[in-house]
């Protein structure tokens, strides 16, 4: 059985000791819940975590998250 190589975001520190979640001897989030880990199977769920519409009802048919982020940046 081939092992799946984990993918991390570019922002991930080279050494975990420099991460915000690092505590004295280990990560407080654990290996499987690394903040910088890209989970392939839940990409769409991760994209919708900040969406204000996901809690009140079904998706509107297009993603408003990008629009909201652009408004906050301006």
Backbone bond lengths (Angstrom), bond angles and torsions (degrees), N, CA, C in turn:
res aa  C-N    CA-C-N  psi(-1)  N-CA   C-N-CA  omega(-1)  CA-C   N-CA-C  phi
1 X - - - 1.452 - - 1.528 108.96 -
2 X 1.346 117.84 120.73 1.457 120.39 -178.18 1.530 111.41 -72.15
3 X 1.306 115.81 144.91 1.457 119.75 178.46 1.528 108.97 -86.13
4 X 1.309 116.08 142.24 1.453 121.92 -179.95 1.522 108.04 -91.28
5 X 1.320 115.66 125.81 1.454 119.42 179.48 1.523 109.18 -79.47
6 X 1.310 116.95 131.07 1.458 121.89 -178.24 1.521 109.47 -76.82
7 X 1.333 115.09 143.55 1.454 121.13 178.92 1.518 108.63 -111.55
8 X 1.327 114.95 135.59 1.456 121.03 -179.07 1.526 110.30 -120.61
9 X 1.319 116.62 156.34 1.458 121.51 176.23 1.522 109.94 -66.78
10 X 1.320 115.93 157.42 1.464 121.27 -179.37 1.526 112.16 -63.94
11 X 1.325 117.78 -26.81 1.468 121.79 -176.62 1.525 113.50 -74.20
12 X 1.331 117.26 -9.74 1.459 120.93 -176.55 1.535 110.31 -60.94
13 X 1.329 117.37 130.24 1.463 119.81 176.23 1.528 111.02 -61.41
14 X 1.318 116.41 149.93 1.467 120.81 179.08 1.524 111.00 -61.99
15 X 1.310 116.66 -34.31 1.450 122.36 179.88 1.527 108.48 -121.59
16 X 1.309 117.43 130.84 1.467 121.89 -177.37 1.527 112.85 -61.79
17 X 1.303 117.93 -21.18 1.461 120.67 179.99 1.522 112.15 -64.81
18 X 1.327 117.55 -18.37 1.454 121.56 179.84 1.530 112.23 -95.90
19 X 1.310 117.25 3.70 1.456 122.67 179.73 1.530 109.85 -80.70
20 X 1.325 116.26 149.79 1.463 122.10 179.37 1.528 111.74 -61.58
21 X 1.322 117.77 -32.10 1.460 121.97 -175.77 1.525 113.42 -86.96
22 X 1.319 118.70 1.28 1.457 121.78 -179.49 1.519 109.66 -75.76
23 X 1.331 115.42 127.97 1.461 121.50 174.40 1.516 107.24 -112.91
24 X 1.254 119.80 165.96 1.461 127.30 -170.39 1.532 116.32 -19.88
25 X 1.321 119.08 -52.96 1.466 120.42 -175.85 1.526 114.43 -128.25
26 X 1.332 117.87 -4.70 1.467 119.79 -176.78 1.529 110.54 -157.71
27 X 1.309 114.59 168.20 1.463 121.30 177.69 1.529 109.41 -77.36
28 X 1.306 116.34 135.61 1.466 119.88 -179.67 1.532 112.19 -73.16
29 X 1.322 117.70 -19.88 1.463 121.71 -179.32 1.521 112.46 -90.09
30 X 1.309 118.10 -20.17 1.457 121.00 -177.43 1.519 111.82 88.29
31 X 1.296 116.86 162.41 1.458 122.71 -175.77 1.531 111.67 -65.19
32 X 1.301 117.83 -43.64 1.461 121.25 -176.41 1.531 113.29 -76.19
33 X 1.325 117.80 -16.15 1.462 121.66 -179.01 1.520 112.15 -112.85
34 X 1.321 116.74 27.19 1.461 121.25 -179.81 1.526 109.48 -55.38
35 X 1.310 116.21 134.59 1.462 121.96 -179.49 1.528 111.61 -58.91
36 X 1.322 117.37 -34.41 1.462 122.49 -175.68 1.522 113.89 -91.82
37 X 1.314 118.66 -3.14 1.453 122.78 -178.85 1.522 110.96 -71.65
38 X 1.337 116.29 132.14 1.461 121.33 177.01 1.513 107.04 -96.12
39 X 1.310 116.04 116.06 1.459 120.60 179.50 1.518 108.14 -95.41
40 X 1.306 116.51 114.59 1.458 122.68 -175.44 1.525 112.62 -62.82
41 X 1.316 117.93 -42.23 1.465 121.08 -173.84 1.525 113.36 -72.30
42 X 1.322 117.98 -22.71 1.463 119.20 -175.67 1.518 112.69 -115.71
43 X 1.319 117.70 31.50 1.450 120.57 -179.88 1.520 112.28 -60.79
44 X 1.324 117.46 -45.65 1.453 119.49 -178.31 1.519 111.67 -66.81
45 X 1.315 118.02 -36.50 1.458 120.65 177.23 1.520 110.37 -65.20
46 X 1.335 116.96 -40.96 1.455 120.81 -179.44 1.527 110.97 -66.06
47 X 1.315 117.14 -33.68 1.460 120.47 179.97 1.521 111.63 -69.44
48 X 1.325 117.66 -25.12 1.463 121.21 -175.67 1.525 113.65 -100.80
49 X 1.314 119.48 6.41 1.461 120.36 -175.88 1.521 113.03 -64.00
50 X 1.337 118.17 -32.17 1.458 120.98 -178.66 1.527 113.49 -94.06
51 X 1.298 117.26 1.42 1.464 120.79 -176.27 1.532 110.50 -72.64
52 X 1.334 117.40 125.12 1.463 119.54 -179.57 1.524 113.11 -72.20
53 X 1.324 118.66 -14.84 1.457 121.86 -176.55 1.517 113.89 -89.33
54 X 1.325 118.16 -14.91 1.468 119.59 -174.92 1.532 112.50 -69.66
55 X 1.315 118.50 -26.38 1.459 121.39 -177.59 1.531 111.83 -83.07
56 X 1.325 116.70 -35.72 1.461 120.49 -174.82 1.518 113.59 -82.16
57 X 1.297 117.57 -26.34 1.456 119.21 -177.08 1.509 111.76 -173.71
58 X 1.319 116.68 -169.89 1.458 120.35 -179.01 1.527 111.60 -71.15
59 X 1.310 116.01 167.61 1.460 122.50 179.48 1.523 109.88 -59.85
60 X 1.311 116.95 145.41 1.460 121.54 -178.44 1.524 113.14 -78.49
61 X 1.291 118.22 -5.86 1.456 120.98 179.17 1.513 112.75 104.39
62 X 1.298 117.26 -15.49 1.462 120.93 173.18 1.520 108.36 -145.75
63 X 1.282 115.39 154.38 1.466 119.52 -174.84 1.522 110.52 -81.00
64 X 1.310 116.34 124.75 1.459 121.20 177.77 1.523 111.98 -97.03
65 X 1.316 116.79 -5.80 1.456 120.06 -177.60 1.527 111.76 -61.27
66 X 1.327 118.15 -42.10 1.462 120.89 179.32 1.519 111.11 -63.64
67 X 1.317 116.18 -40.40 1.467 120.67 179.28 1.521 110.34 -64.26
68 X 1.332 117.06 -44.20 1.463 121.09 179.77 1.519 111.21 -63.67
69 X 1.320 118.05 -40.83 1.462 121.19 178.91 1.525 111.00 -64.57
70 X 1.334 116.73 -41.36 1.461 120.18 178.60 1.526 111.27 -63.24
71 X 1.326 117.11 -38.78 1.459 120.50 178.02 1.515 111.62 -65.45
72 X 1.323 117.16 -39.66 1.470 120.68 179.37 1.516 111.63 -69.68
73 X 1.330 117.66 -29.50 1.465 121.23 179.90 1.527 111.05 -72.94
74 X 1.329 117.55 -28.51 1.476 120.92 -177.91 1.464 111.70 -80.77
